[in-house]
Amino acid sequence: MTTDKSKPVPPDAVRVWRGYRLPALPVAQFYSKLGTVFVPATVLMQIEAGLYSYTPTVPAGLDGKPDSVPDETAILFWDSQETYWNGFTTLAVRTYTLTHGGVYLTANNQSRADLPVLFSGSLTADQPVYLFDKAADWMHGAINHLVAGRAANVDPTAFQIAIAKVLSTIQKQVPLDGAIACIGNDYLVYWELGPAAPGTPTPPSGIPALQAAISGWNQVFTPAPTFLPVGLWDEWAGMDVRAGSSFNMQFTRRP
C-alpha cells in the first residue's frame, strides 16, 4: 500500500492508546498477535472508517521496564472526533473492537484509549493532552516517542507536577508541529512531531527536558515509516514485532 498527500488534521482528533498484556499470554505470543493480527488489522479494518494515521510502539519485554508501564502504546488519528465515533456504526469497527479482550487487560479500563484536551498547565491521570493547538499530519512527519516510568521514591502527585512543569516549558519554548502526552499514576507517554526542516543538525525536542525530570526507567523510540504489503484477504505471515518495535504506518487514506 502507498501513502497519499499530506493533509493536516486537528490535534484533538487522536485516540491515545495504552495497552497492557494479559498476564497469561507469554510475551512472545503477545508479539505474534500484534504482528499477525492487531497492528495490520488496525490499518486494514479502519481505513474505510476514516483512520488518518497510526503509530504503535511495543515497550513490552524491554530490559527494566516496570509492569506498571504500558506494554504497547499508540496514537491513532482521524480527521475529526466525529469520524472516530461514527466508525462504531459499522460492523467492521465493532468486530475489531471486540477482539482486544484476548490479548489485553481490559477490565476496569486497565488498557484504554482516550481523546485529548488542550494542555493548560496541569495534568490529570489518564487524561491525554495536546500541547499545540494547530493541525498537523502525523503520518508524514518525523515522530519521537518517550515512554517512562515513575520512580518508586517519587509519589504520583509529585510526578505529575514535575512533568506538567516541563510540558509548560515545551509548550512555550520548543517549536514543534505537534506534541501529545498522557500521564498515569506510574507512567508517562509522550509523542512529538518535529517541524519539516531537512538538514537541521539538532531538531528541536522536548524529550531531553522530560528525561531530566524523570528519575525512573525511560526509553525513546523513533517510529519507522512502515508499509503493509498485503490486503485483508492475502496469504501473509504477518509483521515482525519484537521488544522496542515502533512503527509509523503508511497507507492510502479513504477519499
C-alpha positions in Angstrom: 0.0 0.0 0.0 1.2 3.5 -0.7 0.6 6.7 1.2 -1.1 9.8 -0.1 -0.6 13.5 0.1 -0.2 15.3 3.4 -3.3 16.9 4.9 -3.2 18.3 8.4 -6.0 17.3 10.9 -6.9 18.8 14.3 -4.8 17.9 17.3 -7.8 16.6 19.3 -8.7 14.0 16.7 -6.5 11.3 18.2 -7.0 8.3 20.4 -4.1 7.7 22.8 -3.8 4.0 23.5 -2.0 2.4 26.5 -2.3 -1.4 26.4 -1.3 -4.0 29.0 -0.7 -7.6 28.0 -2.8 -10.3 29.6 -0.6 -12.0 32.3 -1.4 -15.4 31.0 -0.2 -14.5 27.5 3.6 -15.1 27.1 5.4 -12.1 25.7 6.5 -14.0 22.6 2.8 -14.7 21.8 2.0 -11.1 22.5 4.4 -10.0 19.8 3.0 -12.6 17.5 -0.6 -11.5 17.9 0.4 -7.8 17.4 2.3 -8.7 14.2 -0.2 -11.1 12.7 -3.4 -9.5 13.9 -3.6 -6.2 15.7 -1.2 -3.9 14.0 -2.1 -4.8 10.4 -5.8 -5.2 11.2 -5.9 -1.7 12.8 -4.8 -0.3 9.5 -6.8 -2.5 7.1 -10.0 -2.6 9.1 -10.0 1.1 10.0 -9.1 2.8 6.7 -12.7 2.8 5.5 -13.8 4.1 8.9 -11.5 7.2 8.3 -8.2 6.3 10.1 -5.8 9.0 9.3 -2.5 7.9 10.9 -1.4 5.1 13.2 1.8 4.9 15.3 2.1 1.8 17.5 5.1 1.1 19.8 5.9 -2.0 21.8 7.8 -1.5 25.1 6.9 -5.0 26.3 10.0 -7.1 27.0 12.5 -4.2 27.2 15.1 -4.5 29.9 14.0 -2.9 33.2 10.5 -1.9 32.0 8.2 -1.8 35.1 5.0 -3.8 34.8 3.1 -0.5 35.6 4.4 0.9 32.2 2.2 0.0 29.2 3.3 -2.9 27.1 2.0 -1.2 23.9 1.3 2.4 23.1 -0.2 4.0 20.1 -1.7 7.2 18.7 -4.5 6.9 16.1 -5.5 10.0 14.3 -8.8 10.6 12.4 -9.8 13.7 10.5 -12.2 14.6 13.4 -13.6 13.1 16.6 -16.9 12.8 14.8 -15.3 10.5 12.3 -13.9 8.3 15.1 -17.3 7.9 16.8 -19.1 7.3 13.5 -16.9 4.3 12.9 -18.9 2.4 15.6 -22.0 2.5 13.3 -20.1 -0.1 11.1 -19.8 -3.9 11.7 -16.1 -3.9 10.9 -15.2 -1.5 13.7 -17.4 -3.2 16.2 -15.9 -6.6 15.4 -12.4 -5.3 15.5 -13.0 -3.7 19.0 -14.3 -7.0 20.4 -11.0 -8.8 19.6 -9.0 -6.9 22.2 -10.1 -9.0 25.2 -8.0 -12.0 24.0 -4.7 -10.0 24.2 -5.0 -7.1 26.5 -6.1 -6.5 30.1 -9.4 -4.7 29.6 -11.2 -5.0 32.9 -11.6 -1.7 34.8 -10.1 0.3 31.9 -6.6 -1.1 32.6 -6.0 -0.9 28.8 -7.6 2.1 27.3 -7.6 4.8 24.7 -8.8 8.4 25.3 -9.2 11.6 23.4 -7.0 14.5 24.5 -7.7 18.0 25.7 -5.6 21.2 25.3 -2.9 21.3 27.9 -3.5 24.2 30.3 -0.7 23.8 32.8 -1.8 20.8 34.9 -2.2 17.1 34.4 -4.8 14.5 35.4 -4.1 10.8 35.4 -5.3 9.1 32.3 -6.4 12.3 30.6 -4.2 12.9 27.4 -3.3 16.4 26.4 -2.0 18.1 23.3 0.4 21.0 23.6 -0.1 22.8 20.4 -3.5 23.9 19.1 -2.7 23.5 15.4 -3.4 21.0 12.7 -0.7 18.5 11.6 -0.2 15.3 9.6 1.5 12.7 11.8 1.8 10.1 9.1 4.1 12.3 7.1 6.2 13.8 9.9 9.2 12.8 12.0 8.0 11.4 15.3 9.8 10.8 18.5 8.2 8.9 21.4 9.1 8.8 25.1 7.8 6.1 27.4 8.8 6.4 31.1 8.0 5.0 34.5 7.6 6.8 37.8 10.5 6.1 40.2 9.5 4.3 43.4 10.8 7.2 45.6 8.5 9.8 43.8 4.9 9.9 44.7 2.3 10.2 41.9 1.3 13.8 42.7 4.9 15.0 42.6 5.4 13.0 39.4 2.5 14.8 37.7 3.6 18.2 38.9 7.2 17.8 37.7 6.1 16.6 34.3 3.4 19.3 33.9 6.1 21.9 34.6 8.3 20.6 31.8 5.3 20.3 29.4 4.6 24.0 30.1 8.1 24.9 29.0 7.9 22.8 25.9 4.6 24.4 25.0 6.0 27.9 25.3 9.6 27.4 24.1 10.0 24.4 21.8 9.0 24.9 18.1 7.2 21.6 17.4 4.5 20.8 14.9 2.7 18.7 17.5 3.0 17.1 20.9 0.8 14.7 22.8 1.3 13.5 26.4 -0.6 11.2 28.8 0.4 10.5 32.4 -0.8 7.8 34.7 -0.1 7.3 38.3 3.0 5.3 37.4 4.0 6.2 33.8 4.3 8.9 31.1 3.8 8.5 27.4 4.8 11.4 25.1 4.9 11.9 21.4 6.3 14.9 19.5 6.1 15.8 15.8 9.2 17.7 14.6 9.0 20.5 12.1 9.9 19.8 8.5 13.5 21.2 8.5 15.7 19.0 6.3 19.4 19.3 7.2 18.8 20.6 10.7 21.7 19.1 12.8 19.8 19.2 16.1 16.0 19.2 15.6 14.0 20.9 18.4 12.8 18.4 21.0 11.2 18.4 24.5 12.3 14.9 25.3 15.7 15.7 26.9 14.0 18.1 29.4 11.4 15.4 30.2 14.1 12.8 30.7 15.9 15.2 33.1 12.8 15.4 35.2 12.3 11.6 35.4 14.4 9.5 37.7 12.8 6.3 36.7 13.0 3.9 33.7 12.6 5.6 30.3 13.0 4.8 26.7 12.9 6.9 23.5 11.6 5.5 20.2 11.7 6.7 16.6 8.8 5.2 14.8 9.9 3.8 11.4 7.7 4.5 8.3 6.2 1.1 7.6 4.1 -0.2 4.6 1.8 -3.2 4.6 2.5 -5.4 1.5 -0.9 -7.1 1.6 -4.7 -6.7 1.9 -7.1 -8.4 4.2 -7.6 -11.5 2.0 -4.0 -12.2 1.0 -1.9 -15.0 2.5 0.8 -13.5 4.7 2.8 -14.5 7.7 2.5 -11.0 9.3 4.8 -8.3 10.6 8.0 -8.8 12.7 7.2 -7.4 16.1 9.6 -7.6 19.0 10.7 -5.6 22.1 11.1 -2.0 21.1 9.3 -2.2 17.8 7.9 1.2 16.8 6.0 1.9 13.5 4.6 4.9 11.7 2.2 3.0 9.5 1.9 4.3 5.9 -1.3 3.7 3.9 -3.6 5.3 1.4 -6.5 7.0 3.3 -10.0 6.8 2.1 -11.1 9.6 -0.2 
